[in-house]
Amino acid sequence: MRRVVLFLIIAAAIVAGAWFLSGVSGHVTATIGTFTVSTSAAFAILALILFVVATVIVVRIIYGIVGMPRVGGLWRRRRRAEAGENSVTRVLVALAAGDERAALKQAHRARLLLGDSPQVLLLQAEASRLAGREDEANEAFLALSNRKDARFLGLRGLLRQAIDRRDWPQALAIANQAEAIQPGTSWLRQQRADLALQTENWAEALDLIGPDARRPAYLIAAADAESDSGRALGYAKQAWKADPKFAPAVLAYARRLRAAGNEKRARTYVTDAWALSPHPELAEFALALEPDASSRLKVAKQLVQRNPTNPESRFLVARTSLDAGLTAEARTEAEAALADGINQRRLSLLIAEIEETERGDTEAGRLAQRNALRQAASADPDPHWQCSNCRAEHVTWQPKCSSCGGVATLQWVTEAGTRTVPAIIG
């Protein structure tokens, strides 16, 4: 409808123009050298109009011819950009589908068409990683890190590569560079904390982790790594306050109190911890300075006074009683532990030792020992430290598992297979 109206308007304008020209009277005479041209005014006006139109057309043609290379270049660049964007889309689809060959092929094509733009470099790096070509990925991430507008992206990729190859010092250096560019980034802060743990920079880890259930383990490690005795005591005290029933935390604080000459406070905290959660390492600390078996038995009874029926309490009193020559008292505690349902290897071996000490080399004694040793062979394992990640067993608690490198993963496993001190489990 619009075209019809436009056509009618143009036709009307032409008719009006023709009618106007037909009504113009007069003549126009032009002399050029020896030539003289005379015509009507209407024809002269029409000729002038046609001349102007022809001039405009010729100028446009010349301009088009002159500008053809530029227009062609624009057209080629547009087509190249469209092809590059299509390749970028195909890379994204291939990455989402896990098609490493297609992703790598389209990433190379996108880079060829669009050049080293941040988006293309990032896709090139991710496609190379998916295909297992870490060298190509590293080259792309390095190119990103050399661009001012995309440096953080490049550093993040390089950081991930360093972590994958477990190059912790390099990863920490890259993380610190990234922090300088984008300070306060939450994921980077957590990453730096993890790297500080891997490099055993416990003090820095404590500054970065914030609230964390594994904090007592970090504090113990920081105390052990600290050369300044005052700061070490401060870390140990924080660990004890964070979890006063966690034996390694209590012992970290108690040992430093003992070293500082505050034996009374050290024993008080160990006794309080035993009342909450008995542990053989607490008993070892409490009895370490006693000169003979009798004094060890006395201290053991004082230690278990507030929690006497716990299996650890019964075993400790039985062990120290036997060492002090009180076999009857040792048997009473051992049999009470058996009656409580405790079926640990160490308890069976202790009973065998009691039988040997009390009955000597008699037929009844040998029979009782054999029964106890047979029971030990099928008894539950003794309580021990075990990594929750790799299940490796450890003689003593450590902040990091020596087998898998897990941080704060060691748990105290009891005879029933249950794990205590869940506060440090991450």
C-alpha positions in Angstrom: 0.0 0.0 0.0 2.8 2.4 0.8 4.5 1.7 -2.5 1.3 2.5 -4.4 0.9 5.8 -2.5 4.6 6.6 -3.1 4.2 5.8 -6.8 1.1 8.1 -7.1 2.9 10.9 -5.3 6.0 10.7 -7.6 3.7 10.5 -10.7 1.8 13.5 -9.5 5.0 15.4 -9.0 6.3 14.5 -12.5 3.0 15.6 -14.1 3.0 18.8 -12.0 6.5 19.5 -13.1 5.7 18.8 -16.8 2.7 21.1 -16.6 4.7 23.8 -14.9 7.4 23.6 -17.6 4.9 23.7 -20.4 3.5 26.9 -19.1 6.9 28.6 -18.9 7.2 31.2 -21.8 10.3 32.7 -23.3 13.5 31.7 -25.0 17.0 31.1 -23.9 20.0 31.9 -26.1 23.5 30.8 -25.3 26.6 31.8 -27.3 29.8 29.7 -26.9 32.5 30.9 -29.3 31.1 30.9 -32.8 28.2 28.6 -31.7 24.8 30.1 -30.7 22.1 27.9 -29.2 18.6 29.2 -28.9 15.8 27.2 -27.3 12.7 27.6 -25.3 12.9 28.3 -21.6 11.0 25.1 -20.7 13.5 22.9 -22.6 16.4 24.8 -21.1 15.2 24.1 -17.6 14.6 20.4 -18.4 18.1 20.1 -20.0 19.6 21.7 -16.8 17.8 19.2 -14.6 18.9 16.3 -16.7 22.5 17.6 -16.6 22.5 17.8 -12.9 21.0 14.3 -12.6 23.6 12.9 -15.0 26.4 14.6 -13.1 25.3 13.1 -9.8 25.1 9.7 -11.4 28.6 10.0 -12.9 30.0 11.2 -9.6 28.4 8.3 -7.7 29.8 5.8 -10.2 33.3 7.3 -9.9 33.1 7.2 -6.1 32.0 3.6 -6.2 34.8 2.6 -8.4 37.4 4.4 -6.2 35.9 3.0 -3.0 35.6 -0.6 -4.2 38.7 -1.9 -2.4 37.6 -0.4 0.9 34.1 -1.7 0.5 35.4 -5.1 -0.4 37.7 -5.1 2.6 34.8 -4.2 4.9 32.7 -7.0 3.4 35.5 -9.6 3.8 36.1 -8.5 7.4 32.4 -8.8 8.1 32.3 -12.3 6.7 35.4 -13.2 8.6 34.0 -12.0 11.9 30.7 -13.9 11.2 32.7 -17.1 10.5 34.8 -16.5 13.7 31.7 -16.0 15.8 30.2 -19.2 14.4 33.4 -21.0 15.4 33.3 -19.5 18.9 29.8 -20.9 19.3 30.9 -24.3 18.0 33.7 -24.3 20.6 31.3 -23.6 23.4 29.0 -26.4 22.2 31.9 -28.8 21.9 33.2 -28.0 25.3 29.8 -28.5 26.8 29.5 -31.8 25.1 33.1 -32.9 26.0 34.0 -33.3 22.3 37.7 -32.5 22.6 38.6 -32.9 18.9 35.8 -30.6 17.7 36.5 -28.1 20.5 40.2 -27.9 19.6 39.6 -27.7 15.9 37.1 -24.9 16.2 39.2 -23.1 18.7 42.1 -23.0 16.3 39.8 -21.8 13.5 38.3 -19.1 15.8 41.8 -17.9 16.7 42.8 -17.8 13.0 39.7 -15.8 12.1 39.4 -13.5 15.1 43.0 -13.2 16.4 44.1 -13.3 20.0 41.1 -11.7 21.6 40.6 -12.6 25.3 37.5 -14.7 24.6 39.3 -16.7 21.9 42.4 -17.2 24.0 40.3 -18.5 26.9 38.4 -20.9 24.6 41.7 -22.0 23.1 43.1 -22.7 26.5 40.0 -24.6 27.7 39.9 -26.7 24.5 43.6 -27.5 24.8 43.1 -28.6 28.5 40.2 -30.8 27.5 42.4 -32.4 24.8 45.2 -32.9 27.2 47.5 -30.5 25.5 48.8 -28.6 28.5 51.6 -26.9 26.6 49.1 -25.2 24.3 46.8 -24.3 27.2 49.8 -22.8 29.0 50.7 -20.8 25.9 47.2 -19.4 25.7 47.0 -18.6 29.4 50.4 -16.9 29.2 49.1 -14.8 26.3 46.0 -13.9 28.4 48.2 -12.9 31.4 50.2 -10.6 29.2 47.1 -8.6 28.3 46.2 -5.8 30.7 42.5 -6.3 30.3 42.6 -10.1 30.7 45.6 -10.7 33.0 43.4 -12.1 35.9 41.9 -14.7 33.5 45.3 -15.8 32.4 46.6 -16.0 36.0 43.6 -18.0 37.1 44.3 -20.6 34.3 48.0 -20.8 35.1 47.0 -21.2 38.8 44.8 -24.1 38.0 47.6 -25.8 35.9 50.1 -25.4 38.7 47.7 -27.0 41.2 47.0 -29.9 38.8 50.7 -30.7 38.6 51.0 -30.1 42.4 53.6 -27.3 42.0 52.5 -25.6 45.3 55.2 -22.9 45.4 54.5 -21.8 41.9 50.8 -21.9 42.5 51.2 -19.8 45.6 53.2 -17.2 43.7 50.6 -17.0 40.9 47.8 -16.7 43.5 49.5 -13.8 45.1 49.8 -12.1 41.7 46.1 -12.6 41.1 45.3 -11.2 44.6 47.2 -8.1 43.7 45.1 -7.6 40.6 41.7 -8.5 42.1 42.0 -8.2 45.9 39.3 -9.7 48.1 38.1 -12.3 45.6 36.4 -15.0 47.7 37.4 -18.0 45.7 41.0 -16.7 45.4 41.1 -16.2 49.2 40.0 -19.8 49.7 42.5 -21.0 47.1 45.3 -19.1 48.8 44.3 -20.7 52.1 44.4 -24.1 50.6 47.9 -23.4 49.1 49.1 -22.1 52.4 48.1 -25.4 54.0 49.8 -27.4 51.2 53.0 -25.4 51.7 52.6 -25.7 55.4 52.5 -22.0 55.9 50.1 -22.4 58.8 50.2 -18.8 60.1 49.1 -17.5 56.7 46.5 -20.1 56.5 45.0 -19.0 59.8 44.8 -15.5 58.5 42.9 -16.6 55.4 40.6 -19.4 56.3 38.2 -17.6 58.6 35.7 -19.8 60.5 36.6 -23.4 59.9 35.9 -26.6 61.8 39.5 -27.7 61.2 40.9 -24.6 62.8 42.2 -26.4 65.9 44.4 -28.6 63.7 45.8 -25.5 61.9 46.5 -23.8 65.3 48.4 -26.9 66.5 50.5 -27.0 63.3 51.2 -23.3 63.6 52.3 -23.7 67.2 54.7 -26.6 66.1 56.1 -24.5 63.3 56.5 -21.3 65.3 60.1 -20.6 66.5 59.0 -17.9 69.0 57.9 -19.7 72.2 55.5 -17.0 73.1 53.6 -17.1 69.8 53.7 -20.9 69.9 52.1 -20.9 73.3 49.4 -18.4 72.0 48.6 -20.7 69.1 48.4 -23.7 71.3 46.1 -22.0 73.8 43.8 -21.0 70.9 43.7 -24.6 69.8 42.8 -25.8 73.3 40.1 -23.2 73.6 38.7 -24.1 70.2 38.3 -27.8 71.3 39.2 -28.6 74.9 38.4 -32.3 74.5 40.6 -32.8 71.4 43.7 -34.6 72.7 46.3 -33.1 70.3 45.1 -29.6 71.1 45.2 -30.2 74.8 48.7 -31.8 74.6 50.0 -28.9 72.4 49.0 -26.5 75.1 50.0 -28.7 78.1 53.5 -29.4 76.7 54.3 -25.7 76.3 53.0 -25.0 79.8 55.2 -27.8 81.1 58.2 -26.4 79.2 57.5 -22.9 80.7 57.5 -24.4 84.2 53.7 -24.4 84.8 53.3 -28.1 85.5 50.2 -27.7 87.7 48.2 -26.0 85.0 49.4 -28.5 82.4 48.1 -31.4 84.5 44.9 -29.6 85.3 44.0 -29.2 81.6 45.0 -32.8 80.8 42.8 -34.1 83.7 39.9 -32.0 82.5 40.3 -33.3 78.9 40.4 -36.9 80.3 37.1 -36.3 82.0 35.6 -35.2 78.7 37.3 -37.6 76.3 39.9 -40.0 77.5 42.8 -40.7 75.2 46.0 -42.8 75.8 48.3 -39.9 74.7 46.9 -37.8 77.6 47.8 -40.6 80.0 51.3 -40.8 78.5 51.8 -37.1 79.1 50.5 -37.3 82.7 52.7 -40.2 83.6 55.8 -39.1 81.8 57.6 -37.5 84.7 56.8 -40.2 87.4 59.9 -42.0 88.5 58.5 -45.4 89.4 55.5 -47.8 88.9 53.8 -46.9 92.2 53.8 -43.2 91.5 52.5 -43.9 88.0 49.6 -45.9 89.4 48.8 -43.1 91.8 48.8 -40.5 89.1 46.7 -42.8 86.8 44.0 -43.1 89.5 43.9 -39.4 90.0 43.6 -38.9 86.2 40.6 -41.3 85.8 38.8 -40.2 88.9 36.1 -38.2 87.1 35.6 -40.8 84.3 36.5 -44.2 85.9 34.3 -46.5 83.8 35.5 -45.4 80.4 37.4 -48.2 78.5 40.6 -46.0 78.4 40.3 -45.4 82.2 39.9 -49.1 82.9 42.8 -50.1 80.7 45.1 -47.4 82.1 44.5 -48.5 85.7 44.8 -52.2 84.8 48.1 -51.5 83.0 49.7 -49.4 85.7 48.4 -51.8 88.4 50.1 -54.7 86.7 53.3 -52.7 86.3 53.1 -52.0 90.1 52.7 -55.7 90.9 49.0 -55.4 91.8 47.7 -58.2 89.6 44.4 -58.6 91.4 43.5 -55.0 90.8 44.7 -55.2 87.2 42.5 -58.3 86.7 39.5 -56.5 88.2 39.8 -53.6 85.8 40.5 -55.8 82.8 37.5 -58.1 83.5 35.3 -55.0 84.1 36.3 -53.7 80.7 35.5 -57.1 79.2 32.1 -57.1 80.9 31.5 -53.6 79.4 31.8 -55.2 75.9 35.3 -54.1 75.1 37.0 -56.5 72.8 40.3 -54.9 71.8 43.5 -56.7 71.0 45.5 -54.7 73.6 43.0 -55.8 76.3 43.4 -59.5 75.4 47.2 -59.2 75.4 47.0 -57.5 78.8 44.9 -60.3 80.2 47.5 -62.8 78.8 50.2 -60.9 80.6 48.2 -60.9 83.9 47.7 -64.6 83.6 51.4 -65.1 83.1 52.3 -62.9 86.0 49.7 -64.3 88.4 49.8 -68.0 87.6 53.3 -68.4 86.4 54.5 -71.3 84.3 51.6 -73.7 85.3 49.2 -75.7 83.2 46.4 -73.4 84.2 48.5 -70.4 83.5 49.5 -71.6 80.1 45.9 -72.5 79.2 44.7 -69.1 80.3 47.4 -67.4 78.3 46.6 -69.4 75.2 42.9 -68.5 75.5 43.7 -64.8 75.9 46.1 -64.9 72.9 43.5 -66.7 70.8 41.1 -64.0 71.7 43.6 -61.3 70.8 43.9 -62.8 67.3 40.2 -62.3 66.6 39.7 -59.1 68.7 38.8 -55.7 67.4 41.8 -53.5 66.4 43.1 -51.1 69.0 42.1 -47.5 68.8 44.3 -45.6 66.4 44.7 -42.5 64.2 43.4 -43.0 60.7 43.1 -40.6 57.7 39.5 -40.1 56.6 40.6 -39.7 53.0 42.9 -42.6 52.3 42.3 -44.7 55.4 46.1 -44.8 56.2 46.8 -45.5 59.8 49.2 -43.3 61.8 51.0 -43.9 65.1 50.5 -40.3 66.3 48.4 -37.4 65.2 49.7 -35.1 62.4 48.2 -32.0 60.9 48.7 -33.5 57.4 48.3 -37.1 56.3 51.8 -38.3 55.2 50.1 -40.7 52.7 47.7 -38.5 50.8 48.5 -35.0 52.0 45.1 -34.4 53.4 45.0 -31.6 55.9 43.2 -32.2 59.3 41.9 -35.5 58.1 43.3 -37.8 60.9 40.6 -39.1 63.2 40.8 -41.3 66.3 39.1 -44.6 65.5 37.8 -46.6 68.4 37.4 -50.3 68.8 33.8 -50.2 67.4 35.0 -48.4 64.2 33.5 -45.1 65.2 35.5 -41.9 64.8 35.8 -39.4 67.5 36.8 -35.7 67.5 34.5 -34.8 64.5 35.3 -31.1 65.1 38.5 -31.3 63.0 37.0 -33.3 60.1 36.8 -31.3 56.9 
